[in-house]
Amino acid sequence: MLVDGNHLMISTKKYYLISIKSIIFLILLMSCSSSEKETETLLLNDVETYQSGLSFLEKSDYKKAVDEFNNLSLNHPFSPLAKKSDIMTAYSLYENNEIKKAISKLENYIEMNPKDEFSDYAHYLLAMCYYIQVSSQDRDSSLSKKALNSFKLILTKYPNSKYAKDSRIKIEYIQNALAVNELNIGKF
């Protein structure tokens, strides 16, 4: 009789152990499926994210625009809008006066996409990042030279782009500023 009692006790323990494991498994399964549904609802599709970034940009809320465009790049890296969102991130940073971050973003973009449809604009925006940092004519001319070289690159690589005309004007201005700088150094 003792053998039957032990056998019954072992069967009961196995039954409870299997039941507990099943319940834990079901709880985990339910929590995984609900979190997947939540992430699906939290993640917008690429077009909605891009449109959201543009709307923040129109409202001049550049920080939120940067966040939206970065989200698109991170969550939808193979989207046709991913490259465009990288450019829009750089533009939003530029508008938010985060020039160093914009330069870094643009340099990465140009390195990764040297012959992309937005490369001419990326080079132009990079040149503008240097250009707006050009201070007065009696200061260090290194940023002026970087801006000058960037605008000249646009004229050599993209002579027929819509940014070429503005680049010529900026080149002329920078060359005049550098000449005045050299004249001031000579006078000193």
Secondary structure, DSSP 8 states (H G I E B T S, - for coil): -HHHHHHHHHHHHHHHHHHHHHHHHHHHHHHHHHHHHHHHHHS--HHHHHHHHHHHHHTT-HHHHHHHHHHHHHH-TTSTTHHHHHHHHHHHHHHTT-HHHHHHHHHHHHHH-TT-TTHHHHHHHHHHHHHTT---TTS--HHHHHHHHHHHHHHHH-TTSTTHHHHHHHHHHHHHHHHHHHHHHHH-
